[in-house]
Amino acid sequence: MLANVRKTLYHARSGTAVLLLACCMASCGNDIEKVKMFEPHELPDNTIYNAKMQRSEKGKLQLLMTAPLIEQYSKPEAKTEYRKGVYMRFFNGYNKPTGILRACYAIQYDKRDVTMVRDSVVIIDLQHGDTVYLKDLTWNAMEHRIYSNNPVHSKNGLRVTYGDGFESDDSFREPKIIHQRGTIEWTED
């Protein structure tokens, strides 16, 4: 009787092994077109969700940044993408906020040291009360220059200024609207 039980278990194990092998062989095919959809250079090397970062120099706070999604790529060009937007608060080094930048999309190219933000870009200068609205903005860190070649408008209190572009040094000490098309002064009644 013990020999019959052993034979039955042996055949059951052998049958299970053959069945598993057959299932694996049948399911090992990949549709080459589906595989091509996921080229390795198109997938991020790192993905960060709900990021909160801060930058300081010599222990003094310079920047707080939040982003719902950050994706870092190394190929074909090293870049960091903020597909769901970015929010930055700038500080004077003494924990006093000096400005805010908000955009729905940003991309940073590492080797070129260029960062571009676009889609509903808003810059708020908390020291002077200016708010600048732009379609896009480019920061070239090597040139210490921030600029946009698209229409822009700026608000300061009841004054609104319109122009065809924007430029500044990268510390926003000298912001300038290019080709101003007009300024409207509103009055309170």
Backbone as a ProteinNet text record, in pm:
[ID]
protein_1_A
[PRIMARY]
MLANVRKTLYHARSGTAVLLLACCMASCGNDIEKVKMFEPHELPDNTIYNAKMQRSEKGKLQLLMTAPLIEQYSKPEAKTEYRKGVYMRFFNGYNKPTGILRACYAIQYDKRDVTMVRDSVVIIDLQHGDTVYLKDLTWNAMEHRIYSNNPVHSKNGLRVTYGDGFESDDSFREPKIIHQRGTIEWTED
[TERTIARY]
82.6	0	87.4	196.2	287.5	351	379.1	437.1	337.6	209.5	107.9	94.4	103.5	94.5	213.3	334.6	454.1	442.2	390.5	373.1	273.8	165.1	63.2	121.6	195.3	258.2	360.8	438.9	539.4	472.9	364.9	294.7	226.3	175.2	110.9	214.1	331.9	438.9	487.3	505.7	552	449.5	322.5	215.7	209.6	226.7	225.7	343.8	461.1	580	562.6	507	484.7	382.1	276.2	173.7	231.3	312.3	375.2	469.1	547.6	639.7	563.1	453.6	372.6	312.4	265.3	208.8	315.9	434.2	543.2	583.4	591.8	631.9	527.3	402.5	296.2	289	329.7	316.5	446.7	550.7	679.5	694	593.4	604.5	580.4	657.6	638.9	605.2	506.7	473.1	580.1	658.9	773	730.9	612.1	564.5	537	483.8	460.3	591.5	688.7	819.2	885.9	873.3	933.6	874.8	750.4	687.7	763.5	835.3	906.4	1056.4	1104.4	1247.4	1312.8	1426	1490.7	1523.9	1561	1597.6	1476.5	1356.7	1237.3	1182.4	1234.6	1189.1	1282.1	1227.7	1314.3	1403.5	1523.2	1614.3	1566.9	1512.3	1460.9	1328	1235.9	1107.2	1082.9	1046.3	1021.2	880.3	801.6	665.9	660.1	580.2	557	687.8	775.6	907.9	901.7	980.3	1001	1150.7	1208.9	1353.7	1386.5	1501.8	1548.9	1696	1734.4	1874.4	1919.5	2036.2	2091.8	2239	2288.5	2429.6	2482.6	2587.9	2649.6	2546.2	2453.3	2352.4	2235.6	2232.8	2124.6	2031.7	1903.5	1802.3	1794.9	1800.3	1791.9	1664	1621.1	1512.7	1439.5	1307.3	1222.3	1146	1147	1079.2	992.7	873.1	786.5	743.6	729.6	685.8	614.9	496.9	424.8	495.3	572.7	639.6	770.1	879.9	1009.1	1060.5	1100.2	1155.7	1293.2	1393.1	1529.9	1568.3	1626.7	1668.3	1817.9	1884.4	2025.2	2044.2	1946.4	1956.4	1828.7	1829.7	1945.7	2026.2	1966.2	2036.9	1998	2095.6	2068.3	1974.7	1859.3	1761.2	1674.9	1611.2	1514.9	1386	1277.7	1149.2	1049.3	974.8	870.2	738.8	683.3	565.5	437.6	431.5	309.1	328.5	431.3	450.8	553.8	580.7	680.1	638.3	670.7	642.6	770.1	822.7	947.5	927.8	986.2	990.6	1136.3	1170.2	1307.9	1321.5	1438.8	1463	1590.9	1601.4	1715.5	1834.1	1826.6	1933.7	1908.5	1806.7	1771.2	1627.9	1584.2	1450.7	1337.9	1369.8	1265.3	1238.8	1112.8	1082.7	1092.2	1154.8	1170.1	1091.3	1060	989.1	931.3	841	774	772.6	795.5	780.2	690.3	591	498.2	480.7	485.5	465.3	404.5	331.4	267.5	362	477.5	573.5	712.5	813	952.1	1042.5	1154.8	1256.3	1393	1484.8	1620.4	1719	1800.6	1902.3	2034.9	2086.3	2202.9	2329.6	2365.3	2491.9	2490.9	2378.3	2368.7	2346	2308.1	2277.4	2166.4	2061.6	1947.2	1820.8	1737.2	1608.6	1499.3	1395.5	1282.3	1155.1	1073.6	941.6	839.1	721.8	618.3	480.7	380.9	240.8	202.5	142.6	92.4	202.2	309.5	422	386.3	406.5	381.2	504	553.2	663.7	611.5	628.4	584.5	707.7	731.3	840.2	781.6	808.1	748.1	806.9	924.9	987.7	928.2	893.3	844.3	695.9	633.2	490.3	454.9	553.8	527.2	487.6	393	356	366.8	445.5	468.6	406.1	330	262.6	325.1	370.3	438.8	388.9	407	377.6	490.2	614.4	731.4	844.2	947.2	1062.6	1182.4	1297.3	1419.6	1525.9	1594.3	1704.6	1831.1	1924.1	2053.9	2152.3	2187.2	2272.1	2414.3	2461.8	2597.4	2607.8	2502.1	2499.7	2443.2	2394.8	2330.4	2215.4	2134.7	2029.9	1898.3	1789	1654	1577.7	1504	1436.5	1316.4	1231.8	1120.8	1101.4	1074.4	1050.1	902.7	817.4	673	603.9	479.2	407.1	403	407.6	412.8	329.7	276.3	219.2	253.9	264.8	308.5	208.4	183.2	92.5	167.9	146.5	198.5	90.8	20.5	-91.8	-199	-228.4	-330.9	-271.1	-141.7	-74.3	-49.5	-87.7	-64.5	18.3	128.8	216.8	221.5	211	214.2	339.8	395.4	512.9	528.4	633.1	657.5	763.6	817.6	919.4	963.7	1055.8	1102.9	1248.8	1326.6	1463.3	1507.1	1602.4	1655.1	1786.1	1864.2	1976.8	1917.6	1996.5	1937.2	1906	1934.6	1893.8	1771	1716.6	1598.8	1621.1	1745	1771	1731.3	1737.3	1707.9	1607.5	1484.4	1385.9	1340.5	1315.8	1276.4	1178.6	1070.4	976.2	1025.2	1039.8	1091.1	977.4	1004.4	907.5	772	773.2	647.9	545.9	427	320.1	221.6	232.9	141.2	131	91.2	68.5	-68.9	-143.3	-275.9	-270.9	-312.5	-320.9	-468	-504.9	-642.8	-656.1	-770.9	-796.4	-914.1	-907	-1017.6	-1117	-1243.7	-1347.5	-1402.6
-118.6	0	125.4	127.7	239.9	262.7	153.2	164	228.2	198.5	257.8	408.3	446.2	588.1	662.7	603.1	666.2	681.9	576.8	584	693.4	703.1	804.1	944.1	966.4	1096.6	1129	1030.1	1049.3	1092.7	1022.9	1057.7	1194.7	1227.5	1357.2	1469.5	1449.5	1549.8	1563.6	1452.2	1454.6	1524.6	1495.6	1557.9	1708.5	1747.2	1889	1959.8	1895.9	1955.9	1973.5	1872.1	1880.1	1989.7	1999.1	2100.3	2241.5	2262.1	2392.3	2429.3	2332.8	2354.9	2391.9	2324.1	2352.9	2493.5	2533	2667.4	2774.5	2750.7	2846.9	2860.1	2750.5	2754.1	2827.6	2809.2	2872.3	3022.5	3066.3	3207.8	3284.8	3228.8	3296.9	3382.9	3403	3484	3630.4	3719.5	3863.7	3919.4	4005.1	4074.6	4181.3	4168.3	4256.4	4402.1	4430.2	4567.6	4629.2	4549	4598.7	4624.8	4539.9	4557.5	4684.4	4713.1	4831.5	4960.7	4954.2	5072.6	5121.9	5034.9	5070.5	5065.1	5153.2	5162.5	5207.1	5149.6	5185.2	5333.7	5400.7	5541.4	5631.8	5578.8	5658.9	5645.8	5553.8	5534.4	5608.8	5669.5	5742.6	5647.9	5698.1	5623.3	5629.6	5744.9	5764.8	5837.4	5800.9	5867.2	5900.7	6025.2	6071.4	6129.1	6086.5	6136.4	6228.1	6334.7	6429.2	6477	6529.1	6571.9	6706.5	6716.6	6842.5	6854.4	6959	6976.3	7116.6	7129.4	7261.1	7274.3	7396.8	7425.2	7536.3	7517.1	7620.1	7638.8	7756.3	7787.1	7833.4	7767.4	7798.1	7794.8	7700.4	7681	7777.5	7864.3	7961.7	7920.6	7916.3	7871.6	7963.3	7903.4	7977.1	7942.5	7814.4	7768.3	7651.3	7654.4	7540.2	7507.1	7380.7	7340.5	7218.4	7219	7102.1	7067.8	6938.4	6889.5	6756.7	6739.4	6613.2	6495	6523.2	6415.7	6467.9	6397.3	6429.8	6303.4	6316.8	6203.2	6242.4	6159.8	6185.3	6085.5	6137.7	6056.8	6075.5	5969.7	5982.2	5973.1	5917.7	5902.3	5951	6003.5	6031.5	6151.3	6237.3	6350.3	6355.9	6381.1	6387.6	6505.2	6473.2	6577.4	6535.4	6633.7	6611	6678.6	6603.6	6654.1	6661.9	6771.2	6794.7	6802.8	6689.1	6684.2	6737.4	6731.7	6776.6	6909.4	6981.6	7116.3	7125.5	7250.3	7280.3	7408.6	7415.1	7532.2	7562.4	7684.7	7721.7	7848.3	7847.5	7967.5	8002.4	8125.6	8173	8252.5	8241.9	8307.9	8391.8	8489.1	8579.5	8526.2	8407.4	8353	8372.8	8446.5	8470.1	8426.5	8322.7	8263.8	8359.4	8468.6	8560.4	8532	8495.1	8467.5	8594.3	8581.1	8694.8	8677.3	8553.1	8532.3	8393	8378.7	8250.8	8230.1	8108.1	8070.9	7948.1	7952.6	7841.1	7814.8	7686.5	7649.2	7510.5	7483.2	7352.4	7247.1	7290.3	7196.3	7258.6	7174.8	7222.2	7109.8	7149	7052.5	7117	7037.7	7085.4	6997.2	7059.6	6987.3	7000	6887.1	6888.9	6940.8	6888.2	6925.4	7069.3	7115.7	7253.2	7353.5	7306	7390.7	7491.3	7439.2	7519.5	7458.7	7543.7	7501	7580.4	7510.4	7575.5	7540.5	7641.1	7620.5	7674.8	7613.6	7659	7625.4	7677.4	7652.8	7720.4	7834.9	7911.7	7947.6	8005.5	8044.8	8173.9	8174.3	8292.3	8315.6	8438.9	8478.6	8589.2	8573.4	8675.1	8727.8	8857.1	8924	8978.2	8910.2	8946.9	9075.7	9115.8	9237.6	9363.4	9357.8	9476.2	9468.5	9354.4	9341.3	9314.1	9282	9252.3	9106.6	9083.1	8949	8945.4	8853.4	8843.5	8713.9	8723.7	8608.6	8582.1	8458.7	8423.6	8291.4	8272.3	8144.3	8045.2	8095.9	8011.8	8100	8034.1	8105.6	8012.6	8065.7	7986.3	8047.3	7962.4	8005	7939.2	8019.5	7970.5	8004.6	7904.6	7927	7965.9	7916.4	7950.8	8098.5	8154	8295.5	8383.9	8324.3	8396.4	8482.5	8422.4	8496.5	8420.3	8493.3	8438	8517.7	8447.4	8519	8442.6	8517	8461.1	8548.1	8485.9	8559.4	8559	8530.3	8525.9	8636.6	8668.9	8776.4	8755.8	8868.6	8869	8986.4	8972	9088.8	9084.2	9203.5	9218.4	9304.2	9267.6	9345.8	9392.5	9518.9	9574.5	9667.2	9619.7	9696.7	9711.8	9836.9	9865	9891.3	9868.6	9891.3	9757.6	9748.9	9629.5	9671.4	9599.8	9629.4	9508.6	9535.1	9429	9443.4	9328	9332.3	9205.8	9205.6	9093	8996.1	9017.4	8927.5	8971.6	8896.9	8922.7	8882.4	8958.5	8916.9	8972.2	8900.4	8941.5	8868.4	8921.6	8843.4	8730.1	8627	8510.3	8530.8	8648.2	8677.3	8768.6	8802.8	8889	9028.5	9074.5	9210.4	9314.2	9276.6	9371	9311.9	9282.1	9228.6	9337.5	9297.5	9395.3	9331.1	9401.3	9357.8	9413.3	9326.2	9363.9	9415.7	9522.3	9582.9	9604.6	9687.2	9716.4	9771.8	9715.9	9758.9	9850.7	9861.3	9951.5	9921.1	10023.7	10011.2	10068.3	9996.1	10042.4	10068.5	10188.6	10225.9	10225.8	10139.1	10132.6	10225.3	10282.8	10365.7	10307.4	10322.6	10277.1	10390.3	10361.3	10463.1	10461.1
0	0	0	75.9	79.9	-56.6	-127.3	-261.3	-357.8	-347	-433.1	-407.5	-279.6	-244.2	-303.9	-293.9	-350.5	-502	-571.2	-716.5	-753.1	-679	-706.6	-687.7	-577.9	-553.3	-661.7	-703.8	-808.1	-938.4	-976.1	-1099.3	-1087.5	-969.6	-949	-962	-900.7	-910.5	-1054.1	-1121.9	-1260.8	-1349.3	-1327.6	-1405.9	-1380.5	-1254	-1219.2	-1283.5	-1280	-1340.1	-1490.8	-1557.6	-1702.1	-1733	-1651.3	-1671.2	-1653.1	-1549.8	-1527.6	-1641.3	-1686.9	-1797.5	-1924.6	-1951.4	-2069.6	-2061.7	-1941.5	-1924.2	-1945.8	-1890.8	-1907.1	-2052.8	-2122.5	-2263.2	-2347.2	-2315.2	-2392.2	-2365.1	-2244.8	-2210.3	-2225.8	-2282.2	-2291.9	-2415.7	-2492.4	-2613.3	-2584.1	-2647.1	-2635.5	-2772.4	-2775	-2897.9	-2918.7	-3023.3	-3046.5	-3060.2	-3112.4	-3125.8	-2988.9	-2896.6	-2761.3	-2689.4	-2712.1	-2649.1	-2701.6	-2830.2	-2889.3	-2832.4	-2783.2	-2725.6	-2603	-2536	-2414.1	-2435.9	-2519.3	-2542.1	-2411.9	-2375.1	-2248.5	-2235.5	-2344.7	-2333.9	-2312.5	-2326.3	-2305.5	-2163.5	-2087.1	-1950	-1854.7	-1749.3	-1655.6	-1575.5	-1543.4	-1456.7	-1311.5	-1273	-1137.5	-1145.1	-1057.5	-1047.3	-900.7	-875.3	-738.9	-734.4	-637.8	-620.6	-498.6	-510.1	-400.2	-337.7	-421.6	-377.3	-305.9	-202	-130.3	-109.5	-168.1	-159.7	-114.2	-52.2	-14.9	-48.9	-84.4	-113.9	-20.4	33.9	120.4	85.9	118.5	101.3	235.8	280.6	410.1	522.5	512.5	615.4	608.9	507.8	495.5	381.8	411.9	317.1	195.3	75.6	-49.2	-127.7	-121.2	-206	-141.8	-149.2	-117	-244.2	-283.5	-405.7	-378.4	-434.5	-429	-571.3	-595.5	-726.5	-706.8	-766.7	-752	-819.3	-925.2	-999	-1058.7	-1032.2	-1092.3	-1158.8	-1286.2	-1359.7	-1411.5	-1380.7	-1424.7	-1532.2	-1640.6	-1755	-1777.5	-1823.4	-1860.3	-2010.8	-2082.6	-2227.7	-2293.2	-2409.9	-2494.3	-2445.2	-2361.6	-2301.4	-2154.6	-2068.1	-1924.7	-1895.7	-1835.8	-1806.3	-1688.3	-1627.9	-1520.8	-1563.3	-1558.4	-1605.4	-1490.2	-1486.8	-1387	-1463.4	-1499.9	-1587.7	-1522.4	-1391.3	-1323.8	-1252.3	-1294.1	-1242.1	-1131.9	-1096.8	-994.3	-922.7	-793.6	-711.3	-633	-648.1	-581.2	-499.8	-380.3	-295.5	-275.1	-306.7	-294.2	-165.7	-102.1	25.4	16.3	105.9	104.6	185.7	236.5	319.4	467.6	501.9	641.9	669.1	597.1	609.9	575.5	505.2	460.1	312.5	276	135.3	50.4	-67.1	-157.4	-286.6	-322.7	-447.6	-459.3	-556	-582.7	-733.7	-775.1	-915.9	-920.5	-1009.2	-1025	-1173.6	-1213.4	-1353.4	-1359.5	-1466.6	-1483.4	-1540.8	-1594.2	-1651.8	-1645	-1620.8	-1621.5	-1669.3	-1730.6	-1772.2	-1753.3	-1702.2	-1674	-1749.6	-1835.7	-1911.4	-1837.5	-1790.7	-1703.5	-1771	-1885.8	-1950.1	-1999.7	-2048.2	-2099.4	-1987.6	-1868.7	-1753.6	-1786.9	-1853.5	-1894.8	-1833.7	-1777.6	-1723.9	-1793.7	-1838.9	-1903.9	-1827.9	-1802.4	-1742.8	-1840.9	-1841.7	-1934.6	-1878.7	-1945.9	-1913.4	-1781.4	-1795.1	-1680.5	-1581.2	-1631.5	-1545.9	-1473.4	-1342.3	-1261.1	-1173.1	-1175.4	-1088.1	-998.6	-869.1	-773.8	-700.8	-713	-642.4	-512.9	-404.2	-276.4	-219.2	-263.5	-212.9	-275.2	-405	-475	-510.6	-487.4	-514.2	-659.2	-742.5	-883.4	-901.3	-992.9	-1035.8	-1187	-1240.3	-1383.9	-1433.7	-1541.4	-1601.4	-1738.2	-1759.2	-1882.7	-1937.5	-2067.3	-2130.5	-2100.5	-2103.5	-2075.6	-2024.5	-1972.6	-1918.6	-1926.7	-1968.8	-1979.1	-1890	-1813.7	-1728.8	-1780.4	-1829.3	-1872.5	-1760.8	-1680	-1563.3	-1602.6	-1716.6	-1760	-1797.3	-1853	-1890.9	-1779.6	-1671.5	-1560.3	-1613.4	-1701.1	-1770.7	-1766.2	-1744.9	-1748.5	-1853.1	-1941	-2048.6	-2102.8	-2174.8	-2250.2	-2373.2	-2486.2	-2610.2	-2648	-2552.6	-2575.4	-2496.1	-2533.5	-2464.2	-2313.1	-2242.3	-2097.5	-2045.7	-1926.9	-1861.1	-1712.8	-1656.5	-1518.5	-1444.1	-1319.8	-1235.7	-1111.9	-1078.6	-954.4	-901	-800.2	-748	-854.7	-891.4	-991.5	-1129.3	-1145.6	-1273.8	-1343.4	-1471.7	-1553.5	-1673.7	-1698.8	-1811.4	-1903.9	-2035.6	-2136.5	-2221.8	-2263.8	-2348.9	-2429.9	-2513.7	-2604.6	-2555	-2437.5	-2384.3	-2246.9	-2191.2	-2055.6	-2046.1	-1968.7	-1940.4	-1806.1	-1746.1	-1617	-1592.6	-1497.8	-1449.3	-1365.8	-1335.7	-1269.5	-1121.4	-1068	-930	-926.3	-1041.7	-1056.5	-999.9	-999.6	-952.8	-1057.4	-1185.6	-1293.4	-1393.5	-1351.3	-1446.2	-1543.2	-1667	-1768.4	-1865.8	-1895.1	-1998.2	-2131.4	-2230.3	-2361.4	-2449.1	-2522.8	-2615.2	-2547.1	-2446.4	-2377.1	-2474.7	-2470.1	-2559.9	-2491.3	-2362.1	-2293.5	-2145.9	-2073.1	-1929.8	-1899.6	-1820.5	-1780.8	-1630.9	-1593.1	-1452	-1412.3	-1322.9	-1274.6	-1154.3	-1136.8	-1019.3	-943.7	-814.5	-730.9	-715.2	-729.7	-712	-573.5
[MASK]
+++++++++++++++++++++++++++++++++++++++++++++++++++++++++++++++++++++++++++++++++++++++++++++++++++++++++++++++++++++++++++++++++++++++++++++++++++++++++++++++++++++++++++++++++++++++++++++

